[in-house]
Amino acid sequence: QVQLVESGGGLVQPGGSLRLSCVASGFDFSAKGFKWYRQAPGKEREFVATIDSRGEFVNFPDSVRGRFAISRDNLQNTVYLQMNDLRPEDTAVYYCGVWGMDYWGQGTQVTVSS
């Protein structure tokens, strides 16, 4: 069955960095694009980043553009979200999803605080 497992979250100070990972299984990883979303307490889920199946197209909202990067390793069935210059407003649970499929991982908590 389809599984998405996020990891890499944690507590980091403002200005710090984290790299999130999403390991996928149960489908043809190399044929799918992926997306990262986040959800803070009391807020709606927010789009954070996306990457196509070849890794040639990426997109970010203005709130993270220039600070976040998304990449993929088709040999490891893993999608990464590199987050730099983190801010308190980046605090949320981060989720990985697949283009065209209604599957999500369990999420990983990112907390940015001094």
C-alpha positions in Angstrom: 0.0 0.0 0.0 1.0 3.6 -0.4 3.2 4.9 2.5 4.7 8.3 3.0 7.0 8.7 6.0 8.3 12.1 6.9 11.2 12.8 9.3 13.8 15.4 10.2 11.7 17.8 12.1 12.7 19.2 15.5 13.3 22.4 17.5 15.6 24.9 15.9 16.5 28.5 16.7 15.5 31.4 14.4 17.9 31.5 11.5 18.7 27.8 11.7 18.2 25.1 9.2 16.5 21.7 9.0 16.2 19.1 6.2 13.0 17.1 6.1 12.8 13.8 4.4 9.9 11.9 2.9 10.4 8.2 2.1 7.7 6.9 -0.2 6.7 3.3 -1.1 3.8 1.4 -2.7 3.8 3.1 -6.1 6.2 4.1 -8.9 8.1 6.9 -7.2 9.9 8.1 -10.3 6.7 8.7 -12.1 5.2 11.1 -9.6 5.6 14.6 -8.5 5.5 15.5 -4.8 4.5 18.4 -2.7 5.1 19.6 0.9 2.4 21.3 2.9 2.4 22.5 6.5 -0.2 23.2 9.1 0.2 25.4 12.1 -2.2 25.2 15.1 -5.5 26.9 14.3 -4.6 27.5 10.6 -5.4 25.9 7.3 -2.9 23.6 5.6 -0.5 25.7 3.5 1.4 24.8 0.4 5.1 24.9 0.9 6.9 23.4 -2.1 6.5 21.1 -5.1 8.6 19.1 -7.5 7.8 17.3 -10.6 8.7 13.7 -11.4 12.0 14.6 -13.1 13.0 17.2 -10.6 13.0 19.8 -13.4 10.1 21.9 -12.1 9.9 23.3 -8.6 7.7 25.9 -7.1 7.3 27.7 -3.8 5.0 30.3 -2.3 6.5 33.7 -1.6 6.6 33.0 2.1 9.4 30.5 1.7 10.9 31.2 -1.7 14.7 31.8 -1.4 14.8 30.0 1.9 13.5 26.5 1.1 14.6 24.1 -1.5 13.0 20.8 -2.6 14.8 17.9 -4.2 14.4 14.2 -4.8 16.4 11.0 -5.0 14.7 8.5 -7.2 17.1 5.8 -6.2 16.2 6.2 -2.5 12.5 7.0 -3.1 13.0 10.1 -1.0 11.9 13.7 -1.3 13.7 16.3 0.7 12.8 19.8 1.9 15.8 21.9 2.9 14.7 24.7 5.1 17.1 27.6 5.8 16.8 30.9 7.6 13.9 29.5 9.6 11.5 31.9 11.3 9.0 31.4 14.1 6.2 31.6 11.6 7.6 28.4 9.9 6.5 26.5 13.0 4.0 23.8 11.9 3.6 20.2 11.2 5.0 19.4 7.7 3.4 16.9 5.5 4.5 15.2 2.3 2.0 14.4 -0.5 1.9 13.0 -4.0 0.6 14.7 -7.1 -2.7 13.1 -8.2 -3.0 10.9 -5.1 -4.9 11.6 -1.9 -2.2 10.2 0.4 -0.3 12.0 3.1 2.3 11.1 5.6 1.8 11.4 9.4 3.8 14.7 9.4 6.8 15.9 11.2 6.8 18.8 13.7 9.0 21.8 13.1 9.3 24.3 15.9 11.3 27.5 15.4 11.9 29.2 18.7 14.7 30.8 20.8 
